[in-house]
Amino acid sequence: MRRKPTTSVCLALLFLVGFSNPGFPDVSPGDTVDASNWQKAEGLLPESVLNWVRKGDFILQIGELALDPKTTHPEYLLKALEDNKGRYDLDSRGGIVDLPSGRTAGYILGLPFPELDPADSKVVHKIMYNHQYMQHAYGHFRFNFQLIWVGRSGFEREVQAKWQSASLTCHPDARDISNPEGIEKYSILLVTKPYDIAGTAIMLWRYLSPDTPDNTFGYIPAVRRVRRMSAANRSDTFIGSDECVDDANGYDGKISAFDWKLLRVQEGLVPFLDTKPYSFSQNEAGEWVTPKDVKPVIYGYQAKDWKGAPWAPTNLVWVKRPMYVIEMTPKDRYYNYGTHYLWADPETYATTYKIIYDRSGKYWKTLYMVNFFCQSPDKKMALVAVAGQNIIDERADHATITENCGPRNIWTMFAQVDLDDFSMAGFQKFCK
């Protein structure tokens, strides 16, 4: 992974010619890539993922999307992608500046940086801001999810949890919310099962200012006390799993907490749940909910006669997509991870892979995301949803699967959420 960064000129040329992979074999829709022909995917995957294919842990079914991801966004966001061109930039602190006024930006409708230039020295910060603002684009959020422990012998344990968040920027409903403290988002994560850890909870207050660190609070039932967490605590393993809190959505930490560098622009193979969008609609409360017919990801431990890794997905479609390959290094010397490498899609604004090294510089883990698309019948509301994410600890030969949106986990977007839940008194209602 430790390759020298490509020059700005070469990056720009690569961007213009369509993210090609000169000198490498290639794949086509309909191909199956496995241990017998793994070389076909060389250069299109991180080395760790390619190695899974090489040794027979993963088998890739190659396909192509039956939609244009650039258009699979809410109608208001597509308009904002035009309106926001050239409107925002970054200051020396890494904060977003509204250029017409010259002031630090507060509320922003849509994504702040619709135009990405690989030659721009600030391009990685802009990619990451777009990535995080996409998480605000669907308003307040509410959903259930599962964490599933899987070893070489198969299924071990399942934890059920709930997530709810309130975003105070990006989406139209946030425009009129009073926000004197400059909050970007609130979130609460609550473990509901099994009994021995039920009630474990984490609350986050994230601020728009790059200089203001997150306020994170944790509750552990065994001590019956809410405690303030440091930024480094967000890199601790979460309830004994292989992932940490910052691993959510690829990276869910503060952008200013890392040093960032663009290494290269290329094509990469990205796992999707399906090639076509699922239809979704509003409920009686006016909230947008994902459908129940979203197919589940089937993993090796669930598939009959599967010979690969028990944590490997068996029913995904792997599609070539443009990728920015990014190096990120924590500024906090107590952060448990060392340098990471993110693969990010500049059109869906999703991160697909995170390759994690420890603080001594040795390879440790790989995380990947599985996305799919939802669209209303009139196409005025559309989104990229997360079916799950999987993090594999190569040293422990163990994985934690996060089952997100699917048949048993309905996502509620533009949800009716009480902001008082994110006060200390409100949080303590969850801590039981």
C-alpha positions in Angstrom: 0.0 0.0 0.0 2.9 2.4 0.6 3.2 3.7 -2.9 4.6 7.1 -3.9 1.9 9.6 -4.6 1.2 10.2 -8.3 2.0 13.8 -9.5 -0.9 16.2 -9.9 -0.4 16.3 -13.7 -0.6 12.5 -14.0 -3.7 12.4 -11.7 -5.4 15.0 -13.8 -4.7 13.1 -17.0 -5.9 9.8 -15.4 -9.0 11.6 -14.3 -9.7 12.8 -17.8 -9.1 9.5 -19.6 -11.6 7.6 -17.4 -9.7 6.1 -14.5 -7.9 3.5 -16.6 -5.6 0.8 -15.4 -2.9 0.5 -18.0 -0.7 -2.6 -17.9 -3.1 -4.7 -15.9 -5.6 -7.5 -16.9 -9.2 -6.5 -16.9 -12.7 -7.9 -16.1 -16.0 -7.7 -18.0 -19.6 -8.0 -16.9 -20.5 -11.7 -16.5 -17.0 -12.7 -15.4 -16.4 -14.8 -12.3 -13.1 -14.1 -10.7 -11.7 -16.7 -8.2 -8.5 -18.4 -7.2 -8.1 -19.8 -10.7 -8.0 -16.4 -12.5 -7.4 -13.9 -9.7 -5.0 -12.0 -11.9 -7.9 -10.6 -13.9 -8.7 -8.3 -10.9 -5.1 -7.3 -10.3 -4.8 -3.5 -9.9 -8.6 -3.2 -9.4 -8.6 -4.2 -5.7 -6.5 -3.4 -2.6 -3.8 -6.0 -2.1 -5.5 -7.5 0.9 -8.8 -8.0 -0.9 -7.0 -9.4 -4.0 -5.3 -11.8 -1.7 -8.6 -13.1 -0.4 -9.5 -13.9 -4.0 -6.1 -15.5 -4.7 -6.4 -17.9 -1.8 -10.0 -18.8 -2.4 -11.7 -16.9 0.4 -13.7 -14.7 -1.9 -15.3 -15.2 -5.3 -16.3 -12.2 -7.3 -19.3 -12.0 -9.8 -18.6 -9.1 -12.1 -21.5 -6.9 -13.3 -22.5 -3.4 -14.3 -25.0 -0.9 -12.9 -28.3 -0.3 -14.6 -28.3 3.3 -13.5 -26.1 6.4 -13.4 -24.9 6.9 -9.8 -24.4 10.6 -10.4 -28.2 11.0 -10.7 -29.2 8.8 -7.8 -29.6 11.5 -5.2 -32.6 13.5 -3.9 -33.9 16.2 -6.2 -32.9 19.0 -3.9 -29.3 17.7 -3.7 -28.9 17.4 -7.5 -30.0 21.1 -7.8 -27.5 22.0 -5.0 -24.7 20.3 -6.9 -25.2 23.0 -9.5 -25.8 25.9 -7.2 -22.8 25.1 -5.0 -20.2 25.1 -7.8 -17.5 27.5 -6.8 -19.3 28.7 -3.7 -17.2 27.1 -1.0 -13.6 26.6 -0.2 -11.4 25.6 2.7 -9.4 27.9 5.0 -6.1 27.2 6.6 -7.8 25.3 9.5 -9.6 23.0 7.2 -12.9 24.7 7.8 -15.5 25.4 5.0 -15.7 29.1 3.9 -18.6 30.6 2.1 -16.8 32.6 -0.6 -19.5 35.2 -1.5 -19.5 36.4 2.2 -16.0 35.4 3.2 -17.3 33.9 6.4 -17.0 30.5 7.9 -19.9 28.5 6.5 -22.7 27.5 8.9 -25.7 25.7 7.4 -25.0 24.4 3.8 -27.8 23.0 1.6 -26.4 20.0 -0.2 -22.8 19.0 -0.7 -20.3 21.8 -0.4 -17.9 20.6 -3.1 -19.6 19.4 -6.3 -16.4 19.8 -8.4 -13.4 17.7 -7.5 -10.0 18.3 -9.2 -7.3 15.7 -8.4 -4.7 18.4 -8.9 -6.3 20.5 -6.1 -4.1 20.4 -2.9 -7.3 20.4 -0.9 -9.1 17.7 -2.8 -9.0 15.0 -0.2 -10.6 17.3 2.5 -13.3 18.1 0.0 -13.9 14.4 -0.8 -14.2 13.7 2.9 -16.6 16.6 3.5 -18.8 15.4 0.7 -18.7 11.9 2.2 -19.8 13.1 5.6 -22.4 15.6 4.2 -23.9 12.7 2.2 -24.7 11.2 5.6 -26.7 14.3 6.4 -28.4 14.5 3.0 -31.3 12.2 4.1 -32.2 14.2 7.1 -32.6 12.8 10.6 -32.0 9.0 10.7 -33.3 6.0 12.7 -32.6 2.3 12.1 -31.7 -1.0 13.7 -28.6 -3.0 12.9 -26.7 -6.1 13.9 -23.0 -6.9 14.6 -22.2 -10.5 13.8 -19.0 -12.2 15.0 -17.6 -14.8 12.5 -14.5 -16.9 12.9 -13.0 -19.6 10.7 -15.4 -22.1 12.2 -18.4 -20.0 11.4 -21.0 -17.9 13.3 -20.1 -17.0 16.9 -22.3 -14.2 18.3 -24.8 -11.5 17.3 -25.4 -8.1 18.9 -28.4 -6.0 18.1 -28.3 -2.3 18.3 -30.1 0.9 17.3 -28.9 4.1 15.8 -30.5 7.5 15.6 -29.0 10.8 14.5 -30.0 14.4 13.9 -28.3 16.4 11.2 -28.3 20.2 11.5 -26.9 20.8 8.0 -27.2 19.8 4.3 -30.9 18.8 4.1 -33.8 21.3 3.7 -35.5 20.5 7.0 -32.4 21.6 9.0 -32.5 25.2 7.6 -34.9 26.4 10.2 -33.5 24.6 13.2 -31.9 26.9 15.8 -28.3 26.0 16.1 -26.4 28.6 18.3 -23.8 26.0 19.3 -22.8 25.3 15.7 -23.7 21.6 15.8 -23.1 19.5 12.6 -24.9 16.4 14.0 -26.0 14.5 17.0 -26.1 10.7 17.2 -26.9 7.9 19.7 -25.9 4.3 19.4 -27.6 1.9 21.7 -27.0 -1.8 22.2 -30.3 -3.7 22.9 -29.3 -7.4 22.9 -27.8 -9.7 24.2 -28.6 -9.2 27.9 -25.0 -9.0 29.2 -24.2 -5.8 27.2 -27.7 -4.4 26.6 -27.9 -0.7 27.5 -24.4 0.1 26.4 -24.7 3.5 24.6 -22.6 6.2 23.0 -23.7 9.7 22.2 -21.9 12.1 19.9 -22.1 15.9 19.5 -20.1 16.9 16.4 -19.4 20.6 15.7 -19.2 22.4 12.4 -16.0 24.2 13.5 -12.8 22.2 12.6 -11.2 23.5 15.8 -13.9 22.2 18.2 -13.4 18.5 19.0 -16.3 16.0 19.2 -18.1 15.6 22.5 -18.6 11.9 22.9 -20.2 10.3 25.9 -20.4 6.6 26.8 -22.5 4.6 29.1 -21.6 1.1 30.3 -24.3 -0.7 32.3 -21.7 -2.5 34.6 -20.6 0.9 36.1 -24.0 2.7 35.7 -22.3 5.9 34.8 -22.1 8.2 31.8 -18.4 9.0 31.1 -16.8 11.4 28.7 -14.8 9.7 26.0 -11.6 11.0 24.3 -11.1 11.1 20.6 -8.7 8.2 20.9 -11.5 6.1 22.6 -13.3 6.2 19.2 -10.6 3.9 17.9 -11.1 1.3 20.7 -12.8 -2.0 19.7 -16.5 -1.6 20.2 -18.0 -4.1 22.6 -15.4 -6.7 21.8 -15.9 -6.7 18.0 -13.3 -6.2 15.3 -14.4 -2.7 14.6 -14.3 0.6 16.3 -16.8 3.5 16.4 -14.9 5.5 13.8 -15.2 2.6 11.3 -18.9 3.3 10.7 -19.5 4.3 7.0 -15.8 3.8 6.4 -14.8 6.7 8.5 -17.1 8.6 10.9 -14.6 10.7 12.8 -13.6 14.3 12.7 -11.9 15.3 9.4 -9.5 17.6 11.2 -8.3 14.7 13.4 -6.3 13.3 10.5 -3.6 14.3 7.9 -4.8 13.5 4.4 -3.1 12.7 1.1 -4.3 11.7 -2.3 -2.2 8.8 -3.6 -3.8 8.1 -7.0 -7.0 8.0 -9.0 -7.9 4.7 -10.6 -10.7 2.2 -11.4 -11.6 -0.3 -8.7 -14.0 -3.1 -8.2 -16.8 -2.2 -5.8 -19.3 -4.6 -4.2 -23.0 -3.7 -4.7 -26.1 -5.5 -3.4 -27.9 -5.2 -6.7 -27.5 -3.5 -10.1 -31.0 -1.9 -10.1 -32.6 0.5 -7.6 -35.2 -0.7 -5.2 -38.4 1.3 -4.9 -39.2 3.1 -1.7 -41.8 5.5 -0.4 -43.1 7.6 2.5 -45.0 6.3 5.5 -48.0 8.0 7.2 -45.8 10.3 9.1 -44.1 11.6 6.0 -40.8 9.7 6.7 -39.0 7.9 3.9 -38.5 4.2 4.6 -36.6 1.5 2.8 -38.6 -1.4 1.4 -38.9 -4.9 3.0 -38.0 -6.7 -0.2 -34.3 -5.6 -0.1 -32.4 -8.9 -0.5 -30.1 -9.9 2.4 -26.4 -10.3 2.0 -25.7 -14.1 2.2 -22.4 -14.9 3.8 -20.3 -18.0 3.5 -21.4 -19.4 6.9 -25.0 -19.2 5.6 -24.4 -20.7 2.2 -24.6 -24.4 1.5 -21.4 -26.0 0.1 -19.5 -22.8 0.3 -15.7 -23.4 0.3 -14.4 -19.9 0.9 -14.2 -17.8 4.1 -17.3 -18.0 6.3 -17.4 -14.2 6.4 -17.2 -13.8 2.6 -20.3 -12.4 0.8 -21.7 -14.9 -1.8 -24.4 -12.9 -3.6 -23.0 -9.5 -4.4 -22.2 -7.9 -7.8 -18.7 -6.3 -8.2 -18.7 -3.3 -10.5 -15.9 -1.2 -11.8 -16.1 2.3 -10.4 -13.8 5.4 -10.4 -11.8 5.5 -7.1 -9.8 8.0 -5.2 -7.1 6.2 -3.1 -6.4 8.2 0.0 -3.9 8.0 2.8 -5.0 9.1 6.2 -2.8 9.4 9.3 -4.2 10.1 12.8 -2.8 13.2 14.5 -3.5 11.8 18.0 -0.6 9.6 19.0 -2.9 7.6 21.3 -5.2 6.6 18.4 -5.2 2.8 18.1 -4.8 2.7 14.4 -1.8 3.9 12.4 -2.0 5.0 8.8 -5.2 3.9 6.9 -5.9 3.8 3.2 -9.4 4.7 2.0 -10.8 4.0 -1.5 -13.6 6.6 -2.1 -16.1 6.9 -5.0 -16.2 10.6 -6.3 -19.7 10.1 -7.7 -21.6 8.3 -4.9 -19.3 10.0 -2.3 -19.1 6.6 -0.5 -16.0 5.0 0.9 -15.6 1.4 -0.3 -12.5 0.1 1.4 -10.4 1.0 4.4 -7.1 -0.8 4.8 -5.7 -0.3 8.3 -2.2 -0.5 9.6 -1.1 -0.5 13.2 1.0 2.3 14.8 4.2 0.4 14.0 3.3 0.4 10.3 2.3 -3.2 10.0 -0.8 -4.3 8.1 -3.7 -5.3 10.4 -7.3 -5.1 9.1 -9.4 -4.4 6.0 -13.0 -3.0 6.0 -15.3 -2.9 3.0 -18.8 -1.4 2.4 -21.7 -2.9 0.5 -24.1 -0.3 -1.0 -27.3 -0.3 -3.1 -29.7 2.2 -4.5 -33.3 3.2 -3.7 -35.5 5.4 -5.8 -39.1 6.7 -5.5 -41.4 5.9 -8.5 -41.3 9.6 -9.6 -37.5 9.6 -9.2 -37.6 12.8 -7.1 -36.2 11.0 -4.1 -33.2 8.7 -4.5 -30.3 7.6 -2.4 -27.4 5.3 -1.9 -28.0 3.0 1.1 -25.7 0.7 3.0 -26.6 -2.9 3.1 -23.6 -3.7 5.4 -20.0 -3.5 6.1 -17.5 -6.2 7.0 -14.2 -5.8 8.8 -11.6 -8.6 8.7 -8.9 -8.7 11.3 -6.2 -10.6 9.4 -4.1 -11.3 12.5 -6.9 -12.9 14.4 -8.3 -14.5 11.2 -11.7 -13.2 12.4 -14.4 -10.8 11.1 -17.2 -8.6 12.3 -20.1 -8.2 9.9 -22.4 -5.2 10.3 -25.9 -6.0 8.9 -27.5 -2.6 8.1 -30.4 -2.0 5.7 -32.2 -5.2 4.7 -35.4 -7.2 5.3 -35.1 -7.1 9.1 -33.7 -3.5 9.3 -35.8 -0.8 7.8 -34.1 2.5 7.5 -36.1 5.6 8.3 -34.9 8.8 6.7 -36.1 12.4 7.2 -37.2 10.8 10.4 -39.2 12.6 13.1 -36.5 12.8 15.9 -36.8 14.7 19.2 -33.6 16.8 19.6 -34.1 16.7 23.4 -33.0 13.0 23.1 -29.5 14.3 22.5 -29.3 16.3 25.7 -27.6 14.7 28.7 -31.0 14.2 30.4 -32.3 12.7 27.1 -29.4 10.4 26.7 -29.8 9.0 30.2 -33.3 7.7 29.2 -31.5 5.3 26.9 -28.9 4.3 29.5 -30.8 1.6 31.3 
